[in-house]
Amino acid sequence: MQFSVEDMRCEHCAHAITGAVREADPLASVAVDVGAKCVTVDSRMPPDEIAKAVVDAGYTPVIRHA
């Protein structure tokens, strides 16, 4: 699943988002492209639960649909 996170600005943001996702799902694979403002997550959790973890970390994710 992919999310656009327009308010992600730097590596600190990327680290905070990665930590939030992994706190929600320790087995998740997380790839962050700060320049593209894109977060890709491989998780068994539903996208809305991953999005909630990112929101709880202070960011605004929008699910990208294929």
FIBAMI-679389 format. One line per field, with one value per residue: residue number from 1; x, y, z of N, C-alpha, C, O in turn. Coordinates in steps of 0.1 Angstrom, whole numbers, plus 2048, in hexadecimal, padded with zeros to 3 digits. Each point is the difference from the previous one (the first is absolute). Example, Ala and Ser with C-alpha at 12.3 -4.5 7.8 and 13.67 -1.06 7.14 Angstrom:
<sites>
n	(1; 2)
n.u	(884; 7F2)
n.v	(7C7; 80B)
n.w	(84E; 7F2)
ca.u	(7F7; 809)
ca.v	(80C; 80B)
ca.w	(800; 800)
c.u	(809; 7F8)
c.v	(80C; 80B)
c.w	(800; 808)
o.u	(80A; 805)
o.v	(800; 80B)
o.w	(807; 801)
</sites>
This chain:
<sites>
n	(1; 2; 3; 4; 5; 6; 7; 8; 9; 10; 11; 12; 13; 14; 15; 16; 17; 18; 19; 20; 21; 22; 23; 24; 25; 26; 27; 28; 29; 30; 31; 32; 33; 34; 35; 36; 37; 38; 39; 40; 41; 42; 43; 44; 45; 46; 47; 48; 49; 50; 51; 52; 53; 54; 55; 56; 57; 58; 59; 60; 61; 62; 63; 64; 65; 66)
n.u	(808; 7F0; 814; 7ED; 816; 7EB; 7F4; 800; 80A; 7FB; 816; 803; 7FD; 811; 80F; 7FC; 804; 815; 809; 7FA; 80C; 815; 7FC; 7FC; 812; 7FF; 7EC; 7F8; 7F6; 814; 7F0; 815; 7ED; 814; 811; 802; 80F; 813; 7EB; 814; 7EA; 811; 7EA; 804; 80F; 7EE; 7F9; 7EC; 803; 802; 7EE; 7F3; 807; 7F9; 7EC; 7FE; 806; 7EA; 7FB; 808; 7FB; 80D; 7ED; 814; 7F3; 7FE)
n.v	(7F4; 80B; 809; 80B; 807; 808; 7F4; 7F2; 804; 7F1; 804; 816; 80F; 804; 80E; 816; 809; 805; 813; 813; 805; 809; 815; 80C; 806; 7F5; 7F8; 812; 7FD; 807; 807; 808; 809; 803; 7F8; 7EA; 803; 7F4; 7FA; 7F6; 7FA; 7F7; 801; 7F6; 80F; 801; 800; 7F6; 7EA; 7F7; 7FE; 7EF; 7ED; 7FC; 7F7; 7EA; 7F9; 7FF; 7EB; 809; 7EE; 7FD; 7F8; 7F5; 80D; 7EB)
n.w	(800; 7F4; 808; 7FE; 7FD; 7FB; 810; 7EE; 814; 810; 801; 805; 7EF; 7F2; 809; 7FE; 7EC; 7FA; 809; 7F5; 7ED; 801; 802; 7EE; 7F4; 814; 7FB; 80B; 7EC; 808; 7F2; 806; 7F8; 80B; 7F5; 803; 811; 7FD; 803; 801; 7FD; 80B; 7FA; 814; 807; 80D; 7EA; 801; 7FE; 7EB; 7F3; 806; 7F7; 7EB; 7FD; 804; 7EC; 7FA; 7FB; 7ED; 80D; 7EE; 807; 7FF; 7F3; 805)
ca.u	(7F8; 808; 7F9; 806; 800; 804; 807; 80D; 809; 80F; 803; 7FA; 7F2; 801; 803; 7F5; 7F6; 804; 7FF; 7F2; 7FB; 805; 7FA; 7F3; 802; 80F; 804; 7FE; 80B; 7FC; 809; 7FC; 806; 7FD; 7FF; 7F3; 7F6; 7F9; 803; 7FC; 800; 7FC; 7FB; 7F3; 7F6; 7F9; 806; 7FB; 807; 80D; 7FE; 7FE; 80D; 807; 7F9; 804; 80D; 800; 800; 7F3; 802; 7F5; 802; 801; 7FA; 807)
ca.v	(80C; 80C; 80C; 80D; 807; 80D; 808; 7FA; 80A; 7FD; 7F3; 7FF; 7FD; 7F2; 7F7; 800; 7F8; 7F2; 7FB; 7FF; 7F4; 7F4; 7FF; 7FA; 7F3; 7FE; 7F8; 808; 806; 80E; 807; 80E; 809; 80D; 809; 7FD; 800; 7F3; 7F6; 7F3; 7F7; 7F2; 7FC; 7F9; 808; 807; 80D; 80B; 7FF; 806; 80E; 805; 800; 80C; 80C; 802; 805; 80F; 802; 7FF; 7F7; 7FE; 7F3; 801; 7F4; 7FB)
ca.w	(800; 7FF; 805; 7FE; 80D; 7FB; 80A; 803; 7FA; 802; 805; 80D; 7FE; 7FB; 80B; 809; 7F9; 800; 80E; 804; 7F9; 806; 80D; 7FD; 7FB; 800; 7F5; 7F4; 7F8; 7FD; 7F7; 7FF; 7F7; 804; 7F5; 7F9; 80B; 7FF; 80A; 7FB; 80C; 7FE; 80D; 800; 806; 7F6; 7FE; 809; 80D; 7FE; 7FF; 80E; 807; 7FB; 805; 80E; 800; 7FD; 7F1; 7F9; 7F5; 7F7; 7FA; 7F1; 7F9; 7F4)
c.u	(809; 7F7; 808; 7FF; 806; 807; 80D; 80A; 80F; 802; 7FB; 7F1; 800; 802; 7F4; 7F5; 803; 7FE; 7F1; 7FA; 805; 7FB; 7F3; 802; 80F; 805; 7FF; 80D; 7FC; 80B; 7FB; 808; 7FC; 7FD; 7F2; 7F4; 7F7; 805; 7FA; 801; 7FB; 7FC; 7F4; 7F5; 7F9; 805; 7FB; 807; 80E; 7FF; 7FD; 80D; 807; 7F9; 804; 80E; 801; 800; 7F3; 801; 7F3; 803; 800; 7F9; 807; 7F7)
c.v	(80C; 80C; 80C; 807; 80D; 808; 7F9; 809; 7FB; 7F2; 7FD; 7FB; 7F1; 7F7; 7FF; 7F8; 7F2; 7FA; 7FE; 7F3; 7F3; 7FE; 7F9; 7F1; 7FD; 7F8; 807; 803; 80E; 806; 80E; 807; 80E; 809; 7FE; 801; 7F3; 7F6; 7F3; 7F7; 7F2; 7FB; 7F8; 808; 808; 80F; 80B; 7FF; 805; 80F; 806; 801; 80C; 80D; 802; 805; 80F; 803; 7FD; 7F7; 7FF; 7F3; 802; 7F3; 7FD; 803)
c.w	(800; 805; 7FB; 80D; 7FD; 80B; 805; 7F9; 800; 805; 80E; 7FF; 7FB; 80C; 809; 7FA; 800; 80E; 804; 7F9; 807; 80F; 7FF; 7FB; 7FF; 7F4; 7F3; 7F9; 7FC; 7F8; 7FE; 7F6; 803; 7F5; 7F9; 80A; 800; 80A; 7FB; 80C; 7FB; 80E; 7FE; 806; 7F5; 7FE; 809; 80D; 7FE; 7FF; 80E; 807; 7FB; 804; 80F; 802; 7FC; 7F1; 7FA; 7F4; 7F7; 7F9; 7F0; 7FB; 7F3; 7F4)
o.u	(80B; 7F4; 80C; 7F6; 80D; 809; 805; 800; 808; 7F6; 7FC; 7FC; 7F7; 7FA; 7FD; 7F9; 7F8; 7FB; 7FD; 7F8; 7F8; 800; 7FC; 7F8; 807; 80C; 803; 80A; 7F5; 80C; 7F4; 80C; 7F5; 7F7; 7FA; 7F5; 7F4; 80C; 7F4; 80B; 7F6; 809; 7F9; 7F4; 805; 806; 807; 801; 805; 808; 806; 802; 807; 807; 802; 803; 80A; 803; 7F7; 803; 7F5; 80A; 7F7; 804; 803; 804)
o.v	(800; 800; 800; 7FF; 802; 809; 804; 801; 806; 7F8; 7F5; 7F7; 7F8; 7F5; 7F5; 7F8; 7F7; 7F5; 7F6; 7F9; 7F7; 7F5; 7F8; 7F8; 805; 801; 7FB; 803; 802; 800; 802; 7FF; 804; 808; 80A; 7FF; 801; 7FF; 7FF; 7FF; 7FF; 7FD; 801; 7FD; 802; 805; 809; 80A; 807; 807; 80B; 80A; 807; 809; 80B; 805; 806; 80B; 7FB; 805; 801; 7FF; 806; 7F5; 809; 7FD)
o.w	(806; 7FF; 7FF; 807; 801; 7FD; 80B; 7F4; 7F9; 802; 803; 807; 805; 800; 805; 807; 803; 801; 806; 806; 802; 804; 808; 804; 7F6; 7FE; 7F5; 807; 7FA; 803; 7FD; 7FF; 7FD; 800; 7FC; 7FC; 801; 803; 7FD; 806; 7F9; 808; 7F6; 7FF; 7F5; 80A; 804; 807; 80A; 806; 802; 808; 808; 804; 804; 80A; 801; 7FD; 806; 7F5; 805; 7F9; 7FB; 804; 7F8; 7F4)
</sites>
